[in-house]
Structures are given as C-alpha cells and as structure tokens.
C-alpha cells in the first residue's frame, strides 16, 4: 500500500496489516530523524564522539554524591 497521506492513530486501519506496517514505518522514520538531530546536538556540544560514545564520565552536579536533590514532589 503506497501511503500518500500521513497516517495517525485516528486514521490507520488496524485491521489492515499493510497499513499498520506503513504506519509503523512512518513512526520509525520520524523517530530516527529526531535521534539523528539529538546526536548531532550532543556532538556539537562535545558530549559525544563521532561514534556516539560519551566523552565524559562526569555526572551533573545534582547527581553527584552528597548533592541535594529536589524531585519536585
């Protein structure tokens, strides 16, 4: 099934396997765009290398031992 319009939870026919697969493919493609954008931002900030590995083992101040934590509750 060639999808010409964006499928949503309201428009996808869940009894049609081909349409469900098209819907899931659409979700995965959109998700990968977001992942790539976020990886690029973290690399630009110097937090990830070109392979996606963390360049720092340092914890943020609120996660360090002895830090006061406020979980908003």
C-alpha positions, 0 to 999 in steps of 0.5 A: 500500500503506497501511503500518500497521506500521513497516517495517525492513530485516528486514521490507520486501519488496524485491521489492515496489516499493510497499513499498520506496517506503513504506519509503523514505518512512518513512526520509525522514520520520524523517530530516527530523524529526531535521534539523528538531530539529538546526536548531532546536538550532543556532538556539537556540544562535545558530549559525544564522539563521532561514534556516539560514545560519551566523552565524559564520565562526569555526572551533573552536579545534582547527581553527584554524591552528597548533592541535594536533590529536589524531585519536585514532589 
